[in-house]
Amino acid sequence: MDRDAFAEAVTWTARALPARHAVPVLAGMRMELSEDGSALRLSGFDYEVSTRSSVEVLSEEGGAVLVPGRLLAEIVTNLPSGSVRIETDGPKVRIEGGAARFTLITMPLEDYPELPGMPDAVGSVASDAFGAAVRQVTPAASRDDTLPMLTGAYLDLTGDTLKVAATDRYRIAVRELRWRPLDPGIDTSALVPARTLANTVKGLIGRSHVDIALSPGEAAEGEGLSPGEGMIGFANGDRRTTTRLIDSDFVKYETWFPTEFSSRAEVPVTSLVEAVKRVALVADRNTPLRLAFTEGEVVLEAGSGEDAQAMEAIPVSFEGDPIRLSFRPDYLIDGLAGVESATAHLNFTRPTKPAVFTDVPEKEGEKPVFRYLVQPLRAV
């Protein structure tokens, strides 16, 4: 097989594999030749997430084998360009690429669980737009597993509109995009583990589409899920991902967004991000970065007293009452990174109330495509 195609498929499939697991066999990647011998099918499964991909091959005989998945990915990505040859010899698998030779010990294939099937398709979305939406929103999801609801990305599927939202209680990101539902009257939702969704879009094929499949509460026994558990699937080209849904209601996030603002700023994204990174060099992780908006400029400050200090001013377009706020630097950078235009629109109410970042100006009766709400740390 071609080394580059093989490496891409293996690396994508390995994203779902755990680094450590109480059941060692789940760290394995299954490799199986198709019936006609033209493709090598790769799969991984940890009872929560399944991944499948394939690569074109020239084969001499059929078979299947289970090998350590992450180690396989590391080996293949470091092989020289050209062709790769794989053959089995009893409990061993030999991998050859150029002058490099590797031997892996196989894992017990008979102990490997059966992967769940794909749920029923509900529609499709452009891969580029979906990937961008997930990358904009998932940084706002919580990493605290003690609150599973907040570790998810919420997909709201209503008519031909798909919304992706995530929050960790201190900020919330929302992206709206168009998609093509099979049922124009669809009105459903799914809470997907944000980390899994972010990994899924990393390998999307550009200028293609992603089929979304959903079975909320309808998974059957024998599919690796218990009855009543929901599952979502994403298909893109020859790649498939399924994951369990988070069984929880999502927050009523729309009520968090202010409807009126006392001041607004239009800022150059690149200049502000670079300034935040520079000034934050003197700030600890949880130390606030202070921003003072006045007509024509914003002044960024960090540090105080006997500590290291930094200050920088950049020109902005500002209207309304002058305002001073404090934010976590990483929260600021995540919000600005989600804005795809050259300028970001920052909307404020009071120093203690949430600020809202958007890609276009807020207009009455219209919501911007991307919105990012962030709570200031304290009044200054």
N, C-alpha and C positions, 0 to 999 in steps of 0.2 A: 504494500500500500504506500501511498505518498505520505512522507513524514509530516508535512505541514498540515494536511487535512486530518491526519490521525491525531496529531498533537492538539489541534483545535477541538476535535470531538471529545477526546479524553479529558482535556482540561475543563470543558463545559460540564461534562457528566460528573466529574469529581467534585464539583462545587457543593453537591448535596451530601457528600460523604462526611461522617463525623471524624474528627481527629482522634478521639478516644470514645469507646463505647463499651457498655457492659456486655454486649453480645459481639464478640470479635468479628464474626462473619459479616456484620453489617458494614465493616470498613472495606469490604471487598467490592470490586467492580466486575460485573459479569460481562464476558465477551462471548458472543455466539454468532456463528456464521448463518446467514439466511439460507433458506432451502435451496435456492439456485446458486449459492456460493458467490454472489456478486457483491455482497455487503457484509460488513462486520458490525453487528449490533452491540452497542454498549449500554449498560444500565447500572444504576445505583439506587439504593433504597434504605431508609433508616426507620421505617414504620411511620414517619411523618411526611417526608418528602421523597418523591421518586423522580428520577431523571432518565431520559432515554435519548440516544443519538445513534447515528450510523455513519460509516465511511465506506467508500467503494474499495474493493479489494480484488485481487486475483488469488483464488484459493485452489488447493489440491484436494482437500477432503474436508468434510464438515466436522462440527464439534462445538463444544462449549467449555468454558473454563472460568474460574473465579480467582482473581489475583488482588493483592493489596492495591486499592484504587489510587490513593494519594501518591504512593511510591511509583506506580506506573506513570502517573501524570508528570512527576518530576523527571523520570528517566526519558520519556518520549520528548518532552520539551527541550531537553539538553542533547538530543541526538543530532548529528549533522544532517544538513538538508539532503534530500534524495529519497530513496525508497527504504522502507522498513520491512523486515521479515520476522514473522512470529511462527514458532512451531513448538509443539508440546513433546515432552519426553517423560512419560510416566507422571510423577507428581511435580514435574518441573516445566517451566515455560521459558524458552530462550527468545530473546529479543535482540535483533541485529540491525544496526544502522551504520553504514560506512565501515570503519574499522572497529567500532564499539560493539561489545558483546555483553549482555546482561542475562542473568539467570534468576528467575523468581520461583519461589515455592508456592504451589497452588493452595487455595483454601477449599474446604469441603463444600462442593457445589450443592450436594443434597440437603445441606442445612440452610441454604439461602432461601428467604421467603419469596413467595410469588408476588410480583408487583401488581398494584391496583390498576384496573382499566381506566380509560379516560371517561369522565362523565359525558353527558349530552351537551353538544355545542349550543351556545346561546347567541353567538355573534362573533364579529371580528373587528379588529382595529388596526390602523396603520402602525407598523412596528416602530418607525421613527418617532411618531407622536407619543405612543404609549411608553416607549423607553424614556423619552424626555420627561414625561409626566412623573414616572416612578422615581427618576433621579432627582427631580425637584422636590418631591414630597417626602420620601422615606427618611431623609436625615432628621425630620421632626419627630419620628417615632421613638418611643422610649426603649432603652436597653435593659430596663429593670424587669426581669422575668416574674417578679412577685405580683405584677399587675399585667396579666396577659393581654387584656383589652388594649392597653396603651402600646404594646409592642407590634400592633397590627397596622396595616394599611387598609383603609376602608374604601371599597369599590361600590359606588352608587350607580346602578344601571337603570336609568329611567328613560324610556323612549330611545331617541338617538343620541342622548347625552350620557357620557361616562365621566363621573367625578372620582378623583383619587384624593384621599385625605388621610392625614396622620397627625398625632399630637402626643406630647409627653407631659401635658398639663401646663407647661410654661410657654408653649408656642404651638401653633397649628399651621400646617401648610395644606393648601387646597389647589388642585389643578383640574380644570374642566376641558374636555375634548369631545369630539364627535366620534361615533363608532357606528357600525352597521349591525343592528340586532336582527336576528331571524324573526322575532316577533316584535313588530313596531310598538305594541302596547306593553312591552316588558316593564316591570317595576319591581326590582329586587335589589339585593345588596349582598356583599360578602366581606368578611373581615379576614384578611390574608396576612400571615406572618410577614412583616415588612422585610426582614432579612432575606427570606426566601424569594420574595418578589424582586428585590434589588438584585439578587444573584441571577434570577431568571432573565432579566432584561440585558444583562451584560453580554450575552451571546446572541442577541437577536440579529437576524439578517437584515441589513439596510434595504429600504425601499421594497419591503414585503409587507405581509400582514400577520397578525397574531390571532389565532382562533381561541376564543375563551369558552371553556366548558364548565358547567356548574351543576352540582347535585346537592343543594342544601338540604341536609337531613335525610337523604335518600340513598346513602351508601349501603350496599348489601354485604352480607357476610360472604367470606371467600375473596374479598377484594382488599384485604389488609386493613379494613376499617370495621368498626362496630355499627350495628344498625342505629340510625338516627344521627350519625356524624356526617357533617357536610364536607364536601371536597370540591376543589377547583382545579381546573387543568388549563395549561397554556400550550398551544402547538404552533410551531414556527418552522417551516421547512421540514426537515427530518428530525427535529428536536421536540421532545415532549417533557413537560413537567407537571406533576400533580402534587398537591399538598393539602393537608387537613385545614379546614377553616377554624378560626378561633371562635369558640362557642360563647359569645358574649355580645351584648348590645353595645354599639358605639355611642359616643357622646353626641348630644345635639349641638354640633359645632357651629352651625350657622348663627345661633343666638349669642355666640361669643364675640362676633364681629361688631364693632361700633357702627352706627348708622350716620353719625355726624362727627365732624372733625373741626378743631379750632385752628389748626395750622397744617401746612403741607410743604413738602420739599421735593424738588426734582434733582436727583444727584447722579453724577457719572459713576456707573457701577465699578468699573476697573479702578478708577482713582480712589474711591472710598474703600474698596476692599484692600488695596495696597496700603492705604493709610491706617486702616484698622490693624492689619498685620504688623506694621512697624510700631505703632503706639503700644500694642498689646505685648510687645517683647518684654516690657518691664512689669507686666501684670501676671499674677498667678492665675491658675485655671479658673478659680471662682472669684477673682477680683474684678470688680466692674470696670468697664470702659465708659467714660463720661463723654457725652456729646452735647454741645450747646449750639442750637440752631438760632441764627439771627439773619437779618436781611443780607443776602449775598454770600454767606459762608457758614460752615459748620466747623467748630473747634473740637478736636478729639483730645482727651487727656486720660492719663493713667498714672497711678502711683501718687503718693503724698507723704508729707512729713519727712522723716529720715530715710524713707525708701527711695529706690530709683524712680525717676519720673520721666514722662515723655509728653509731648504736646505737638499737634500738627493741625493746621487749618487748610481747608480746601474750599474752593468756590462752589456754591450751589445756588439754585433758584429757590427762593423761599418766600412764602406768603403766610400771613397770620401772626399770632402772638408768639414772641420769642419763647423758646422752651429748652429746658435742660433735662436730660434723661440719662440713665445708666443701664447698660446691657452687658451680658456675657459676650465677649468677643466672638466666640465660636458660633453663638446664636445669630449674631449679625452677619457673619460670613456665610452661614448656611442659607439665610434668607436672601442675601444679595446674589448668591450663586444660582438661586432658582430663577432669577429674572433673566430672560433670554434676550431682552433688548439692551441697548447701550446705556440707557438711563433707567433708574428705578424711581418710583413714586412712593414717598414715605408720608404717611398720614398720621397725625397725632391728635389726641384729645387733651390729656393732662399728664404730668410727669409720672403719676402712679398708675395710669391706665394703659392698656395695650396699644402698641403702635401697629400699623398695618402697612406692609410693603406690597406693592402691586407692579405689574408690568406696564400697565397703562393707567391714566388718571381714573379715579373713582367717579362715576357719573350716576345720577339719580336714576334708578330703575334698571341699571346695567351693572353686571358684575364682571370684573376683569377675569381673564383666563387663568391667571395665577395670583393667589393671595397668600400672604404669609403674615400671621399675627404673632407678635412676640411681646411678652410681659416684661416691663422694666424691672430691674432688681430692687431698686429703692428710689425714693425721691432725693434729689440733690439740689 
